[in-house]
Amino acid sequence: MNLVVLTGAGVSAESGVPTFRASDGLWEGHRIEAVATPEGFAADPALVQDFYNQRRRRLGDVQPNAAHRALADLAARWDGGFLLVTQNVDDLHDRAHAEVAPAKRFELIHMHGELLKARCTASGVVSDWPGDLLADHPSPHHPGGRMRPHIVWFGEIPLEMERIEAALERCDLFLSIGTSGAVYPAAGFVQSARMAGARTVEINLEPTPGARLFDEGVYGPATQVLPPFLA
Ligand SMILES: CC(C)NC(=O)[C@H](Cc1c[nH]c2ccccc12)NC(=O)[C@H](CCCC/N=C(/NCCC(=O)O)S[C@H]1O[C@H](COP(=O)(O)OP(=O)(O)OC[C@H]2O[C@@H](n3cnc4c(N)ncnc43)[C@H](O)[C@@H]2O)[C@@H](O)[C@H]1O)NC(=O)OCc1ccccc1
């Protein structure tokens, strides 16, 4: 049985990582266009670097929760194909895996990038980046390059789409956990899984606008509903 799991901000909410769509549409007080687009970065790199520096620093104050651990545990004992695709840029899935089953392979794709990585704008080289980035941060990899967050901004192509699409084509079970299904191409994965004949389940605090696209819905806080569902 080939399993593909998609997660979003809802799986990290109970760890204290804010989800996206605050009531005012602002994202932590910022217009999304201003802080999560290549145009925003070109217009005001200091604002964007500071936005991601703050989020990167706050990773130190949060821990994986029971939902992250339940998925890491499932990955360790699943004997079929297993791929976890997250839209989250935090490292809580990674940390849960390191806690629960460090010796086991863990097929995890951060399709929208990672806060703890930075990329050279000239060479494309990606490096681990635990610290802050300056507004105009010279790249150690290329004389003309600058370091930017290794994050997929709106209008940019998500990471490892070929691997994701290949897994969806042979998927038997698709789980969508803690995501509103507002952002593409992730929001379209359920359709691809259905086309492959997979059973599709939405696990979320409440039904999302795309709930009708799923065979089944399991609703409630992820830390409460996911462990028993995956047991
Ligand atoms: C706004 C939207 C309409 N716009 C898009 O989708 C755009 C444009 C677009 C492309 N195709 C389209 C088709 C139609 C319309 C528009 C488009 N997409 C793009 O630009 C993408 C790039 C998008 C990526 C942008 N970067 C992010 N993140 C990184 C940044 C950063 O993090 O700083 S997106 C970001 O927002 C999204 C937020 O969604 P969620 O994670 O779901 O969070 P949200 O707050 O919305 O919902 C949380 C849910 O959890 C639930 N919940 C809360 N608490 C709990 C709880 N305790 N337990 C359980 N559930 C809970 C809530 O009820 C809620 O349902 C995530 O994807 C997240 O990563 N690029 C692209 O399309 O390139 C071309 C392409 C495509 C395919 C192949 C080749 C080329």
The ligand as a Tripos MOL2 file, in Angstrom:
@<TRIPOS>MOLECULE
LIG
   80    86     1     0     0
SMALL
NO_CHARGES

@<TRIPOS>ATOM
      1 C1         -3.1470   32.1740   -2.7850 C.3       1 LIG1
      2 C2         -3.2300   31.1340   -3.8690 C.3       1 LIG1
      3 C3         -4.5100   31.1650   -4.6300 C.3       1 LIG1
      4 N1         -2.0720   31.3150   -4.7750 N.am      1 LIG1
      5 C4         -1.4510   30.2250   -5.2660 C.2       1 LIG1
      6 O1         -1.8130   29.0840   -5.0560 O.2       1 LIG1
      7 C5         -0.2320   30.5360   -6.0760 C.3       1 LIG1
      8 C6         -0.6220   30.8900   -7.5230 C.3       1 LIG1
      9 C7         -1.2780   29.8160   -8.2290 C.ar      1 LIG1
     10 C8         -0.6660   28.7890   -8.8350 C.ar      1 LIG1
     11 N2         -1.6040   27.9570   -9.3830 N.ar      1 LIG1
     12 C9         -2.8210   28.4480   -9.1390 C.ar      1 LIG1
     13 C10        -4.0900   27.9520   -9.4810 C.ar      1 LIG1
     14 C11        -5.1720   28.6640   -9.0890 C.ar      1 LIG1
     15 C12        -4.9900   29.8640   -8.3670 C.ar      1 LIG1
     16 C13        -3.7210   30.3500   -8.0090 C.ar      1 LIG1
     17 C14        -2.6480   29.6280   -8.3930 C.ar      1 LIG1
     18 N3          0.7050   29.3970   -6.0190 N.am      1 LIG1
     19 C15         2.0270   29.6680   -6.2260 C.2       1 LIG1
     20 O2          2.4840   30.7590   -6.4770 O.2       1 LIG1
     21 C16         2.9550   28.4510   -6.1110 C.3       1 LIG1
     22 C17         3.8770   28.5860   -4.8850 C.3       1 LIG1
     23 C18         3.1060   28.6370   -3.6380 C.3       1 LIG1
     24 C19         4.0420   28.5330   -2.4200 C.3       1 LIG1
     25 C20         4.0930   29.8360   -1.6460 C.3       1 LIG1
     26 N4          4.8110   29.6320   -0.3670 N.2       1 LIG1
     27 C21         4.2380   29.2210    0.7650 C.2       1 LIG1
     28 N5          4.9610   29.0000    1.8900 N.pl3     1 LIG1
     29 C22         6.3680   29.3520    1.9240 C.3       1 LIG1
     30 C23         6.5000   30.7380    2.3870 C.3       1 LIG1
     31 C24         6.5700   30.8030    3.8850 C.2       1 LIG1
     32 O3          6.1170   29.8750    4.5710 O.co2     1 LIG1
     33 O4          7.0760   31.8270    4.3330 O.co2     1 LIG1
     34 S1          2.5420   28.9070    0.7630 S.3       1 LIG1
     35 C25         2.0840   28.8610    2.4480 C.3       1 LIG1
     36 O5          0.6970   29.1570    2.4630 O.3       1 LIG1
     37 C26        -0.0450   27.9440    2.5700 C.3       1 LIG1
     38 C27        -0.8340   28.0390    3.8470 C.3       1 LIG1
     39 O6         -1.7530   27.0120    3.8330 O.3       1 LIG1
     40 P1         -1.8890   26.0060    5.0850 P.3       1 LIG1
     41 O7         -0.5790   25.4290    5.4270 O.co2     1 LIG1
     42 O8         -2.9960   25.1080    4.7330 O.co2     1 LIG1
     43 O9         -2.2720   26.9820    6.3090 O.3       1 LIG1
     44 P2         -3.6570   27.7560    6.5570 P.3       1 LIG1
     45 O10        -3.3950   28.6680    7.6840 O.co2     1 LIG1
     46 O11        -4.2190   28.2890    5.2860 O.co2     1 LIG1
     47 O12        -4.6790   26.5990    7.0340 O.3       1 LIG1
     48 C28        -4.4030   25.8840    8.2140 C.3       1 LIG1
     49 C29        -5.4750   24.7990    8.3080 C.3       1 LIG1
     50 O13        -5.2130   24.0400    9.4880 O.3       1 LIG1
     51 C30        -6.3930   23.9220   10.2460 C.3       1 LIG1
     52 N6         -5.9810   23.8650   11.6560 N.ar      1 LIG1
     53 C31        -5.6770   24.9060   12.4790 C.ar      1 LIG1
     54 N7         -5.3270   24.4140   13.7140 N.ar      1 LIG1
     55 C32        -5.3960   23.0470   13.6230 C.ar      1 LIG1
     56 C33        -5.1590   21.9920   14.5510 C.ar      1 LIG1
     57 N8         -4.7950   22.2160   15.8130 N.pl3     1 LIG1
     58 N9         -5.3200   20.7050   14.1300 N.ar      1 LIG1
     59 C34        -5.7280   20.4450   12.8410 C.ar      1 LIG1
     60 N10        -5.9700   21.4170   11.9120 N.ar      1 LIG1
     61 C35        -5.8000   22.6950   12.3060 C.ar      1 LIG1
     62 C36        -7.2470   25.1300    9.9030 C.3       1 LIG1
     63 O14        -8.6060   24.7970   10.0760 O.3       1 LIG1
     64 C37        -6.8920   25.3420    8.4150 C.3       1 LIG1
     65 O15        -7.7640   24.5900    7.5790 O.3       1 LIG1
     66 C38         0.9540   26.8050    2.6540 C.3       1 LIG1
     67 O16         1.1340   26.2610    1.3720 O.3       1 LIG1
     68 C39         2.2220   27.5150    3.1130 C.3       1 LIG1
     69 O17         3.3900   26.8400    2.7600 O.3       1 LIG1
     70 N11         3.8240   28.3760   -7.2360 N.am      1 LIG1
     71 C40         3.3520   28.0090   -8.4470 C.2       1 LIG1
     72 O18         2.1850   27.7600   -8.6390 O.2       1 LIG1
     73 O19         4.3340   27.9100   -9.4060 O.3       1 LIG1
     74 C41         3.8740   27.4980  -10.7290 C.3       1 LIG1
     75 C42         4.0000   26.0050  -10.8100 C.ar      1 LIG1
     76 C43         3.1040   25.1370  -10.2060 C.ar      1 LIG1
     77 C44         3.2490   23.7380  -10.3500 C.ar      1 LIG1
     78 C45         4.2730   23.2130  -11.0360 C.ar      1 LIG1
     79 C46         5.1650   24.1100  -11.6380 C.ar      1 LIG1
     80 C47         5.0210   25.4980  -11.5020 C.ar      1 LIG1
@<TRIPOS>BOND
     1     1     2 1
     2     2     3 1
     3     2     4 1
     4     4     5 1
     5     5     6 2
     6     5     7 1
     7     7     8 1
     8     7    18 1
     9     8     9 1
    10     9    10 ar
    11     9    17 ar
    12    10    11 ar
    13    11    12 ar
    14    12    13 ar
    15    12    17 ar
    16    13    14 ar
    17    14    15 ar
    18    15    16 ar
    19    16    17 ar
    20    18    19 1
    21    19    20 2
    22    19    21 1
    23    21    22 1
    24    21    70 1
    25    22    23 1
    26    23    24 1
    27    24    25 1
    28    25    26 1
    29    26    27 2
    30    27    28 1
    31    27    34 1
    32    28    29 1
    33    29    30 1
    34    30    31 1
    35    31    32 2
    36    31    33 1
    37    34    35 1
    38    35    36 1
    39    35    68 1
    40    36    37 1
    41    37    38 1
    42    37    66 1
    43    38    39 1
    44    39    40 1
    45    40    41 2
    46    40    42 1
    47    40    43 1
    48    43    44 1
    49    44    45 2
    50    44    46 1
    51    44    47 1
    52    47    48 1
    53    48    49 1
    54    49    50 1
    55    49    64 1
    56    50    51 1
    57    51    52 1
    58    51    62 1
    59    52    53 ar
    60    52    61 ar
    61    53    54 ar
    62    54    55 ar
    63    55    56 ar
    64    55    61 ar
    65    56    57 1
    66    56    58 ar
    67    58    59 ar
    68    59    60 ar
    69    60    61 ar
    70    62    63 1
    71    62    64 1
    72    64    65 1
    73    66    67 1
    74    66    68 1
    75    68    69 1
    76    70    71 1
    77    71    72 2
    78    71    73 1
    79    73    74 1
    80    74    75 1
    81    75    76 ar
    82    75    80 ar
    83    76    77 ar
    84    77    78 ar
    85    78    79 ar
    86    79    80 ar
@<TRIPOS>SUBSTRUCTURE
     1 LIG1         1 GROUP 0 **** ****
